[in-house]
Amino acid sequence: MRFPGGHAQARRSLMNTKPLAASVDIDLQHISARTIAHYDRSAPGFWAGTRDHDVSQNTGALLDAIEGQPPFAILDFGCGPGRDLKYFRSLGHQPVGLDGAREFVAMARQHAGCEVLHQDFLALDLPAERFDGVFANASLFHVPRRELPRVLGELRAALKPRGVLFSSNPRGDNWEGWRGERYGAFLDWETWREIVTAAGFAEIRHYYRPDGQPRDQQPWLASVWRRV
C-alpha cells in the first residue's frame, strides 16, 4: 500500500497484519484503519491509475546508492499492487513487499510473484539487518509525524550496516491531517532532514520531482539516506 504499508518470526508475519499494541492510542488506530480501508476499497482504480507511472529516477537513486555487488535484498515499503516489486525482480534483485491493505498484498503477490508482508506501518515486525535497501516511494508520509522516529528506527534496524533508505513524499509546509479518507504529514525539507537524521541516517542526496520542472511544479520531495 502506499500507506499503511529470527527469520521464522518474519515468515509468521507473512499472512496476517499484526494488530496495534494496546498502548497505541485510539487516534492512531483510527488513522491506520481508515487510511487502509480507503486503499482496500480503491485498489483496482489505484492500480489502473499508477501502473504506468515512471519512477525510474527513484528506483535508480536507491540502486545507485547501495554498496556491494547485486543482487540486493530490497524492502518495498508500501508496495501497493506490486509495480516496483516486479521491476526490482526483473533486474535480478530479491525484493520483498510490505503493505497494510489486504487487497494490495494479494495483487502484489500475483503481479510480482514476490514475498509480500501484510503489515500495518504502525505495527511493523521486521527481521534485523536483512535488507540492503528500503524503497519507500509515496508511503512514509502516511505515518503521523509523532510516530516517524519510531517507524524510521524500525526500518533502520531492518537494514544491513550502511544499507540505504529511499523515500519520496509529497512536500508541504509541515501541515498534517486528513485529505479525504487518507491521513498524511506534508513536511518540508528542513523538517524531514531533521527527523531522518535523528533516526540514525546520513543524507546521500535529495531532489524534487518531476525532474526538469520549476520548483512550484515539483510536488514530490525525494531523498536517499545511509544507515550510520
Protein Blocks (a to p, Z undefined) as FASTA:
>chain_A
ZZdcdfklmmmmmmpccdddfklcfklmmmmmmmmmmmmmmmmmmmmmmmmpccklmmmm
mmmmpgcjdddddddehklnolmmmmmmmnopacddddfblklmmmmmmmnopacddddf
klccddehkbfbdcdehklmmpcfklmmmmmmmmmmmpcehiacdddddddehiacdehj
bccddddfklmmmmmmmnopacfbdcdddehiafklmmbccdddddZZ
